[in-house]
Amino acid sequence: MRRRFARVLVLVALAAIGPRAAAAADNPPKRKPLDTKQREAVLSLIKAVDAAQASDGSFDESVAWEGHVLKASGQSAYVPFRVTHHGAADAFTSALMYVRAVTRREGIRASEEHSFLRDYLTRGGDIPPRPPETVYIGPGEMPVGGPATASGRRSIQAPAEALAVLALQQRAFEKQKAAEAAAKKKEETKERDPFRFAFEDYYLVDHKAAREPRVFERAMALPPGEYDVYVALLDRARAPALGPSIVKHTLVVPDFWNDRLAVSSLILAKAVLPRRAALPASQQGEHPYTLGQTEIVPVAAPAFDADDVLSVVFQMANYGAPDTDLTVDYAFYRIDGARRLFNRTNPQHFSDEDLPPPGTWETQAFAMQAVPLKPFPAGRYELEVTVRDRLTRDSATGTVAFTVGSGIQ
């Protein structure tokens, strides 16, 4: 009988967009019209980011950006992110945030992309609807488990192996047909304007209580590729005397839409909480780490005390099914100095009985591991997660760095 080290396990299938998601896409939440002062503030932020993008100069070190890339429905990744401003407790009680993602090709930022928001705002017309920024998961598809138990994987027999091979062949055939249909549809429909930024939007955010630091959370949808993400924050109560704070981050979105086993970003979580119901579309944008009926609370910073428990949540995609047989290894390395192995947990084993039902030609699930840090001396570490698929004989790896001990930066 196999034993799992994890104290908590989360498994989920990211469902294809269903009727509810389609309705939300057709009728996105309406924005409130901007008054003259707000319109000028948004335009000033766009101009400030234009200047920062052109000069590629210094950015505000008091602003931190953290994002995670997850596979979602369609051909775009779901990228929840948080922006943290370390300033005075009474600052940014009324804030304006502007986000821009600029495409990079072969390591060079595209110069031909421009702001479509500026076009709308300067003309004084209606504000365009928000671009897609949410992902929908079917109710009940993300249960939060209790203490992990042994996998109930059945014995592998010849008939099961034959069925698995046939299923993989059928999946490949169906995927080829779907790709051909998608290519035909792409030829018949208008593609994304290559002269617009890959993502661009603004947000008016009001914090009711004084809080330090200020945390702003949103999400965006991006196709595979490399991007420079710019985030500009403006304290509306103190503008224009106090200028904007701008941060830049280079983001890579992997191509999850193929037959290769893949691992998403590793999310270091403070908590994983069940919800009674999924959030309505009007609230989803403000809670990007709430997926269906589960809320993931990321840690404020990847720094822990020895008495803490490190919890990591991540997504596995494109594994073989049925008769799935996945092994997940968790290895911890010291990285203060030469990278060297510190320890590793017992591997996790997942089968059909542990995982959500596969889609027509897609498989994806979330997994979670929780590790007490008491045996870890103070220092810098890197967690390396490796997923191995017996059926496809493929493997995928993800890493995340963290520190243990006060005073470690």
ABEGO torsion letter per residue (X at the ends): XBBBABABBBBBBBBBBBAAAAAAAABBBBBBBBBAAAAAAAAAAAAAAAAAAAAGBBBBAABBBBBBBBBBBEABBBBBBBBBBBBBAABGABBBBBBBBBBBBGGBBBAABBBAAAAAAAAGBBBBBBBBABBBBBBGABBBBBBBBBBABBBBBAAAAAAAAAAAAAAAAAAAAAAAAAAAAAAABBBBBAABBABBBBBBBBBABBBOBBBBBBBBBBBBEBBBBBBBBBBAAAOAABBBBBBBBBBBBBBABBABBBBBBBBBBABBBBBABBBBAAAAAABAABBEABBBBBBABBBBBAABBBBBBBBBBGBBOBGBBBBBBBBBBBABEBBBBABBBBBBBBBAAABBBBBAABBBBBBBBBBBAAABBBEBBBBBBBBBBAAAGBBBBBBBBBBBEBGBX
